[in-house]
Amino acid sequence: MASSNDYSPDDIRALIRDAGLRCTDSRATVLSLLVEATSPVSHADLSEELVPEGYDQATIYRNLTDLTEAGLLIRLDLGDHIWRFEYRGQQAHPEDHSHFVCTDCGEVSCLAPVELSFSGEDSTSPVGKVDEVFIKGRCVECS
């Protein structure tokens, strides 16, 4: 699997087309930024970067929605009612990817995959299948 920095503009365009979408400049730009991101990114974060370059906020939002529906992005709600997006990549189970949210500054960090186990004799979870894990606390900068 290529690292996120190994995607060329042609690779980005191919990802979009392979997902069944028409490849527009704005879609390619949005996907490129998310491929390079080291943590989930909100619509506001992308707009802050792209609106000064002439991109429209509504178009950015539609691109995020289209890329998510096509399976290229994962949409996260980390409990603060702000949707964040991250590149799905070639992860077989992207829900294994956990996040840390700082309750003071709101910074979101990606964590290494974790495996949850529930105590008891029965190996099945008493709550069902866990789809997403996020941890709240204070980051190093805010501690």
C-alpha positions, 0 to 999 in steps of 0.5 A: 500500500502506498503512503498518502504522500505517494499519490500523484495527481494521476493517482488521485484522478484514478481513485475518483474515476474508479469510485464511479465519480466524474473527476472534477478539479474541485473533487481532486483538490479535496481528495488530495488534501484529505489523502495528505491529512494526518488527522480528520478534517472538517468542512470548515478546515477545508473551506478555510484553505480552499475558499481563498483559492476560489473554491465555493463552500457549497461545492466543497461540501458536495464533494465531501458528500460525494466522496464519502458516498463513493467510499473514498472518505469516512465521515466521523462525528466525534461527539462535538457535532462537527463532521470530520472526514478522512481518507479511507485508503485501503483499510479493510476495516476503517472502524478499527482506526480510533481517535483522540479529541482534546476537550480544551482545544478540539484538536483531533489525533489519530490513534493506533488501532485498538482491539476491544475485548469484553470480560465474561465467559461469552466472547460476544459483546454484550453491547453488539458490534463496536463501529467506532471508538473515540477518546476524549481528554486533554492533549499534551499542549493543553495539559 
